[in-house]
Amino acid sequence: MSSAQSSHPPLAAAAAGAAPRAGLLPLVALAIGFVMAMLDVTVVNVGLSNISASLDAPLSTLVWIVDGYTLTFAAMLMVGGALADRFGGRRLYLLGLLLFVVASALCGAAPNGGFLVAARLLQGLGAAFFMPSSLSLLSHVYEDDRVRARMLGVWSATVSVAAAVGPLLGGVLIHSLGWRSVFLINVPVGIVGLWMARRLIPQVPRHERALNLYSHVAGVVMLAALSFVLIQGPVYGWGSARIVAGAALTLLAAAALVRHELRGVAPLLPRALFATPQFAAANGIGFLINFAVYGNFFYLALFLQQGRGADALHTGLQLVPMMVVIFFGNLMSGRMSAHWGPRVPLLLGLSVGALFTALSTTLRPETPYWMLALICAAANLGVSTAIPAMTAVVMQVAGRAHANSAAAALNANRQIGALVGVAVMGAVLHTVDGWGLRNPLAFGMMALAYLIALWLVWRFVGVVGKQMAARRT
């Protein structure tokens, strides 16, 4: 028995026992870190002008303050999953959360822009360590498929709402306490999360496998170079020497990674994950959903401000009714998956998302706000129904033995999707003049992403739903 379990036997037993008796507290403990990580993807955008004035930071530094976090987050997620397999999910979760808290304190104390960028990179590293473990630990705490599906719905709803209200929360904090408060608030919240996780989350079995350093390095280089190309392409020009070199490095690293994964004895992802097509399909769905969702968040905020003339505070307020529906969509997804398996909420949610995102192509700056809010809210409601079901597919296909690696792969693919989505929407804004042309092109690409994801569900995900139904009978 571990020291954590022996020190708090009732709590540990509750966390490790049957799923119906686990309760909500372990879910809260695991959600705290995830919520902070998702908030830091969006909340800092609100404070960029204040940061620039306070630290005399140029535009290029502001870009890295935002994107440096996502870059290390995406690039190191696979490493985080492998380390969780080797050293234990609970141990790495606590280490990553501690690193995130320390990095947040450094962000809040940053004396200049370069220091803040470095601290943001460290934040992303901490998040990459604890994010994969949070999903796998959730699977261990809630063992029953139906209970786990409901808890995934609650967990995803909490995270989604936190990400949605991030800009508004950031605006309130900055207005009241200054830009440093958006980072310093993570310190007390993170300490509470560490305390709860130590008491409520049990140790889980480790899966000894060699750390494939070659594949990890190749993967990190590939994702870092890809991020550089996508983020800096509109700045330097897509045909510039730097971007061409970055693209070449991306392709070389990708080729080296694939070659080594096919021939190596310890692949980055266990080959058993690819025994059925559901795993690859669900990861593709995750990439496409995040491409459209985060591309939409980025594009819609700029449309409200630049196209419709709203300031930052009113933009946050106008986004609230469009984003709050995400919470209800996630809750519905958990209930639907528990009854019918993940295929139904995936098909229904992506269909609704594609339909109303296609309707968004008709939006113009003079469109009445109520109509804009209704269309965007309906699209978000549909997609938010699909997200927890997609996660459930990945975790069920992976099983307990490969939960950490599968969660890391899913999160990495989703982060890459977010990077690509934001970059593509930025390119649309940079190269296309007039909202009458921009909106059909931007929202049309988002709708197409949902339609491709819908086809992947229709083609590959049906078996998982049947397996879940068979288990209940």
C-alpha positions in Angstrom: 0.0 0.0 0.0 1.3 3.5 -0.9 2.0 6.1 1.7 -0.8 8.2 0.4 -3.2 5.4 0.8 -2.0 4.4 4.3 -2.2 8.0 5.5 -5.8 8.5 4.4 -7.4 5.1 4.1 -11.0 6.2 3.9 -10.3 8.8 1.3 -8.1 6.5 -0.7 -10.5 3.7 -0.5 -13.3 6.0 -1.7 -11.2 7.1 -4.7 -10.1 3.6 -5.5 -13.4 1.8 -4.9 -16.4 1.1 -7.0 -17.3 3.9 -9.5 -20.7 4.7 -8.0 -19.1 5.4 -4.5 -16.2 7.5 -5.8 -18.3 10.7 -5.6 -17.5 14.0 -7.2 -14.5 15.1 -5.1 -11.9 13.2 -7.1 -13.4 14.7 -10.3 -13.0 18.2 -8.7 -9.4 17.5 -7.7 -8.5 16.5 -11.3 -10.5 19.3 -12.9 -8.7 22.1 -11.0 -5.5 21.6 -12.9 -7.2 21.1 -16.2 -9.4 24.2 -15.8 -6.3 26.4 -15.0 -4.5 25.0 -18.1 -7.5 25.8 -20.3 -8.0 29.3 -18.9 -4.4 30.2 -19.6 -4.9 29.4 -23.3 -7.4 32.3 -23.6 -7.3 34.6 -20.5 -4.0 36.2 -21.3 -5.3 37.7 -24.6 -7.3 40.2 -22.7 -4.2 41.6 -21.0 -1.9 42.0 -23.9 -2.2 45.8 -24.2 -1.6 46.2 -20.5 1.4 43.9 -20.6 2.8 45.8 -23.5 2.5 49.1 -21.7 3.9 47.7 -18.4 6.9 45.8 -19.8 7.5 47.9 -22.9 7.0 44.7 -25.0 6.9 44.9 -28.8 4.3 43.0 -30.9 6.5 40.1 -31.6 7.0 39.5 -27.8 3.2 39.7 -27.3 2.7 37.0 -29.9 5.1 34.7 -28.1 3.5 35.4 -24.8 0.3 33.9 -26.2 1.7 31.2 -28.5 4.7 30.1 -26.5 2.4 28.4 -23.9 0.5 26.5 -26.6 3.7 25.5 -28.4 5.3 23.8 -25.4 2.0 22.4 -24.4 1.4 20.7 -27.7 5.0 19.7 -28.3 5.5 18.0 -24.9 2.2 16.3 -24.4 3.4 13.0 -25.8 6.4 13.1 -23.6 4.1 13.7 -20.6 2.1 10.6 -21.5 5.2 8.4 -21.8 6.6 9.7 -18.5 3.2 9.1 -16.8 3.3 5.5 -18.0 6.9 5.0 -16.7 6.6 6.8 -13.3 2.9 6.7 -12.6 0.1 9.0 -13.5 -0.5 10.4 -10.0 3.1 11.2 -9.5 3.5 13.0 -12.8 0.2 14.8 -12.3 1.4 16.3 -9.0 4.8 17.2 -10.5 3.2 18.9 -13.5 0.7 20.8 -11.4 3.5 22.0 -9.0 5.6 23.1 -12.0 2.6 25.0 -13.4 2.0 26.8 -10.1 5.7 27.8 -9.9 5.6 29.0 -13.5 2.4 31.0 -12.8 4.2 32.8 -9.9 7.1 33.6 -12.2 4.7 35.0 -14.8 3.1 37.3 -12.2 6.6 38.5 -11.1 8.0 38.9 -14.6 10.3 42.1 -14.9 10.4 42.1 -18.7 8.9 40.5 -21.8 11.6 37.9 -22.3 11.2 36.7 -18.7 7.5 36.4 -19.2 7.9 34.4 -22.4 10.2 32.0 -20.7 7.8 31.6 -17.8 5.0 30.9 -20.2 7.0 28.2 -21.9 7.5 26.7 -18.5 3.7 26.9 -17.8 3.1 24.9 -21.0 5.6 22.3 -19.9 3.8 21.8 -16.6 0.4 21.6 -18.3 1.8 19.0 -20.7 2.8 16.9 -17.7 -0.4 16.9 -15.8 -3.0 17.0 -18.6 -2.6 13.4 -19.9 -2.5 12.0 -16.4 -5.8 13.8 -15.5 -7.7 11.8 -18.1 -6.1 8.4 -17.2 -6.6 9.0 -13.5 -10.2 9.8 -14.1 -10.6 6.4 -15.9 -9.0 4.6 -12.9 -11.2 6.4 -10.3 -14.5 5.8 -12.2 -14.4 2.2 -13.4 -17.9 1.7 -14.6 -18.4 2.7 -18.3 -21.7 4.5 -17.6 -20.5 6.4 -14.5 -17.3 7.3 -16.4 -19.3 8.6 -19.3 -21.4 10.9 -17.0 -18.3 12.1 -15.2 -16.5 12.8 -18.5 -19.5 14.9 -19.4 -19.3 16.9 -16.1 -15.5 17.2 -16.4 -15.7 18.4 -20.0 -18.5 20.8 -19.2 -16.5 22.4 -16.4 -13.4 22.7 -18.5 -15.3 24.1 -21.5 -17.1 26.7 -19.5 -13.8 27.8 -17.9 -12.2 28.2 -21.4 -15.3 30.0 -22.6 -15.4 32.6 -19.8 -11.6 33.1 -19.8 -11.6 36.4 -21.7 -14.4 37.8 -19.5 -12.7 36.6 -16.3 -9.4 38.1 -17.5 -11.0 41.4 -18.2 -12.5 41.6 -14.7 -9.2 40.6 -13.0 -7.2 43.1 -15.1 -9.7 45.9 -14.5 -9.6 45.3 -10.7 -6.1 44.1 -9.9 -3.9 44.5 -13.0 -2.6 42.1 -15.6 -0.3 40.1 -13.2 -3.4 38.9 -11.4 -4.4 36.6 -14.3 -1.3 34.6 -13.5 -1.1 35.0 -9.7 -4.6 33.6 -9.2 -3.3 30.2 -10.3 -1.0 30.0 -7.2 -3.7 29.6 -4.5 -6.0 27.6 -6.7 -3.1 25.3 -7.7 -2.1 24.8 -4.1 -5.7 23.7 -3.3 -5.6 21.4 -6.3 -2.3 19.8 -5.1 -3.7 19.2 -1.7 -6.9 17.6 -3.0 -5.1 15.4 -5.5 -2.7 14.1 -2.8 -5.6 13.1 -0.6 -8.2 11.9 -3.0 -6.4 10.4 -6.0 -4.9 6.9 -5.5 -1.7 5.5 -6.9 -2.2 3.7 -10.2 -0.1 0.9 -11.7 2.9 1.9 -13.7 3.5 0.4 -17.1 7.3 0.0 -17.6 8.4 0.7 -21.1 11.5 2.3 -22.5 11.6 6.0 -23.1 12.1 6.3 -26.8 14.2 9.5 -26.7 14.8 9.5 -30.5 11.0 9.5 -31.2 10.3 12.0 -28.5 12.9 14.5 -29.8 11.8 14.0 -33.4 8.2 14.6 -32.3 9.0 17.7 -30.3 11.1 19.2 -33.2 8.3 18.4 -35.6 5.6 20.1 -33.6 7.8 23.0 -32.6 8.8 23.6 -36.3 5.2 23.2 -37.4 4.1 25.7 -34.8 6.7 28.2 -35.9 5.6 27.9 -39.5 1.9 28.3 -38.7 2.4 31.2 -36.3 5.1 33.2 -38.0 4.1 32.4 -41.6 1.8 35.5 -42.0 4.5 37.6 -40.2 7.6 36.7 -42.3 5.8 35.7 -45.4 5.0 32.1 -46.5 7.8 32.1 -49.1 10.5 33.6 -46.8 13.7 31.7 -46.1 12.8 31.3 -42.4 9.4 29.8 -43.1 10.7 27.5 -45.9 13.4 26.3 -43.6 10.9 25.7 -40.9 8.7 23.7 -43.2 11.6 21.6 -44.4 12.6 20.9 -40.8 9.0 19.9 -40.1 9.0 17.4 -42.9 12.4 16.0 -42.1 11.5 15.5 -38.4 8.2 13.9 -39.4 9.9 11.5 -41.8 12.5 10.6 -39.1 9.7 10.0 -36.6 7.6 7.8 -38.9 10.7 5.8 -39.9 11.8 5.2 -36.3 8.3 4.4 -35.1 7.9 1.7 -37.8 11.2 0.1 -37.1 11.9 0.8 -33.4 11.3 -1.6 -30.6 9.7 1.0 -28.3 7.4 3.2 -30.3 6.1 6.5 -29.1 2.6 5.2 -29.1 1.9 1.5 -28.3 1.1 -0.3 -31.6 -1.8 -2.0 -29.9 -3.6 1.4 -30.0 -3.8 1.1 -33.8 -5.1 -2.5 -33.8 -8.6 -1.0 -34.6 -9.2 2.1 -36.7 -11.3 3.8 -34.0 -8.2 5.2 -32.2 -6.9 7.0 -35.3 -10.3 8.1 -36.3 -11.1 9.6 -32.9 -7.8 11.5 -33.0 -8.6 12.8 -36.4 -12.0 13.9 -35.1 -10.3 15.7 -32.2 -8.0 17.6 -34.5 -10.8 18.7 -36.8 -13.1 19.8 -33.9 -10.4 21.9 -32.3 -9.4 23.3 -35.7 -13.0 24.6 -36.0 -13.7 25.5 -32.3 -10.5 27.4 -31.6 -10.5 28.9 -35.0 -14.0 30.1 -34.3 -13.1 31.6 -30.9 -10.3 33.5 -32.5 -12.1 34.7 -35.5 -15.4 35.5 -33.8 -13.7 37.7 -31.2 -12.0 39.7 -33.9 -15.3 39.9 -35.9 -17.1 41.3 -32.9 -14.4 43.9 -32.3 -13.2 44.9 -35.7 -16.3 44.1 -37.8 -19.0 45.2 -35.3 -17.1 47.8 -33.2 -17.4 46.2 -29.8 -14.7 46.9 -27.2 -13.0 44.1 -25.2 -15.4 44.1 -22.3 -18.5 44.1 -24.5 -17.0 41.4 -26.6 -16.6 39.2 -23.6 -20.2 39.9 -22.5 -21.5 39.2 -26.0 -19.6 35.9 -26.1 -21.1 34.7 -22.8 -24.5 33.4 -24.2 -22.8 31.8 -27.1 -20.3 29.9 -24.8 -22.5 29.0 -21.8 -24.4 26.5 -23.9 -21.1 24.4 -24.0 -21.8 23.4 -20.4 -25.2 22.0 -21.2 -23.9 20.3 -24.4 -21.3 18.5 -22.4 -23.8 17.4 -19.7 -26.1 16.0 -22.4 -23.3 14.2 -24.0 -22.5 12.2 -20.8 -26.1 11.1 -20.4 -26.5 10.2 -24.1 -23.2 8.2 -24.1 -24.3 6.4 -21.0 -27.5 5.2 -22.6 -26.6 4.8 -26.3 -22.8 4.9 -26.5 -20.7 7.6 -28.0 -21.7 7.2 -31.6 -25.1 9.0 -31.1 -23.9 12.2 -29.5 -21.0 12.3 -32.0 -23.3 12.1 -35.0 -25.9 14.4 -33.6 -23.5 17.0 -32.3 -21.3 17.2 -35.4 -24.4 17.4 -37.6 -25.8 20.3 -35.7 -22.4 22.0 -35.5 -21.9 21.7 -39.3 -25.3 23.0 -40.1 -25.3 26.1 -38.0 -21.6 26.9 -38.7 -22.6 26.8 -42.4 -25.4 29.3 -41.6 -22.7 31.5 -40.0 -21.4 32.2 -43.5 -24.3 34.5 -44.0 -23.3 36.7 -41.0 -22.4 40.3 -41.7 -21.4 43.3 -39.5 -25.0 44.6 -39.7 -26.6 41.3 -38.7 -28.7 41.8 -35.6 -26.9 40.5 -32.5 -29.7 38.2 -31.4 -29.4 36.3 -34.8 -25.6 36.1 -34.5 -25.9 34.8 -30.9 -28.6 32.3 -31.8 -26.7 30.8 -34.7 -23.3 30.6 -32.9 -24.9 29.2 -29.7 -26.6 26.5 -31.6 -23.4 25.5 -33.4 -21.5 25.4 -30.0 -24.3 23.4 -28.4 -24.0 20.7 -31.1 -20.2 20.5 -31.0 -20.0 20.5 -27.2 -22.2 17.4 -27.3 -19.6 15.6 -29.5 -16.5 16.4 -27.5 -16.9 14.2 -24.4 -18.1 11.3 -26.6 -14.9 11.6 -28.7 -12.9 11.5 -25.5 -14.8 8.4 -24.3 -14.1 6.6 -27.6 -10.3 7.2 -27.2 -10.2 6.1 -23.6 -12.3 3.0 -24.2 -10.2 1.8 -27.2 -7.0 2.4 -25.2 -8.0 0.6 -22.1 -6.3 0.9 -18.8 -2.9 -0.3 -20.0 -2.5 2.5 -22.6 -4.7 5.2 -21.0 -1.8 7.7 -20.4 -0.4 7.4 -23.9 -3.8 7.6 -25.5 -4.8 10.7 -23.5 -1.5 12.4 -24.5 -2.0 11.6 -28.2 -5.6 12.9 -28.1 -4.6 16.1 -26.4 -1.6 16.7 -28.6 -3.8 16.2 -31.7 -6.4 18.6 -30.4 -3.7 21.3 -29.5 -2.2 20.9 -33.0 -5.7 21.4 -34.4 -6.1 24.5 -32.4 -2.8 25.9 -33.6 -3.7 25.1 -37.2 -7.2 26.6 -36.9 -6.0 29.9 -35.4 -3.3 30.1 -38.0 -5.6 29.5 -40.9 -8.2 32.1 -39.5 -5.3 34.5 -39.1 -4.3 34.0 -42.7 -7.9 34.6 -43.8 -8.0 37.9 -41.9 -4.5 38.9 -43.3 -5.1 38.1 -46.9 -8.9 38.6 -47.6 -10.4 42.1 -47.5 -14.0 42.7 -46.3 -16.2 40.7 -44.0 -18.5 39.9 -46.9 -15.7 37.6 -48.3 -14.0 36.7 -45.0 -17.0 35.2 -43.3 -18.1 32.8 -46.0 -14.5 31.6 -46.4 -13.7 31.3 -42.7 -17.0 29.8 -41.5 -17.1 27.6 -44.6 -13.8 26.0 -43.7 -15.0 25.4 -40.1 -18.2 23.7 -41.4 -16.1 21.6 -43.7 -14.0 20.4 -40.8 -17.1 19.3 -38.9 -18.4 17.5 -42.0 -15.1 15.6 -42.4 -15.2 14.7 -38.7 -18.9 13.5 -39.2 -17.8 11.2 -42.0 -15.0 9.7 -39.7 -17.6 9.0 -37.1 -20.0 7.4 -39.6 -17.3 5.3 -41.1 -15.2 4.2 -38.1 -16.9 4.7 -34.7 -20.0 2.4 -34.9 -18.2 -0.6 -33.4 -17.4 1.1 -30.1 -21.0 2.0 -29.6 -22.1 -1.6 -30.2 -19.5 -2.8 -27.8 -20.7 -0.5 -25.0 -24.3 -1.6 -25.6 -23.3 -5.2 -25.5 -21.5 -4.8 -22.2 -24.6 -3.3 -20.5 -26.7 -6.3 -21.6 
